[in-house]
């Protein structure tokens, strides 16, 4: 894939997601059924994490943040808070900017901020096993997200994306995706965006099923680090 070209803000691409029918309808129905089925057994885990976050650091247990969804539409993403309340995002923004410009070398094989002092001890554990992402099942039920798709990006990140990544906004963002099961932080951000574009071009119900089956092993491998 050619990864050249300028950048332009994609947030302005407001409109309805371009979801093929009837495949899109089947995917949406599958999202609703699976997310509902997952929420029932996970309720005790959700409650335990909620109380753990709430009682170990000041601030709300749930973190709400604007992200860019299908068609460039903004929505409010739900996560369990993993950082100290009011943490400054400037260091993270600078790091992502350097990532997208190809100015970052992997540290211990990973492209991520190491020893991030914004993350609480409990938050570090939640991130290691992706437990902070569980509230996004509610985003799936609301129709903001799908179980499988490109990860929802921040508006200021989208403004720096190359134009060839535009197609990743043709589908709903996902809790898991091809990027996440193919290396996640072991890949550069541009390599991850290429996988997002590949997913959109090859998407099918069976591709989603394959990614879902690869998700738990990928999470456990990351948790073992």
Beta strands, then each sheet from edge to edge (+ up, - down):
strand 1: 62-68
strand 2: 74-80
strand 3: 145-148
strand 4: 173-176
sheet 1: 1+ 2-
sheet 2: 3+ 4+
end
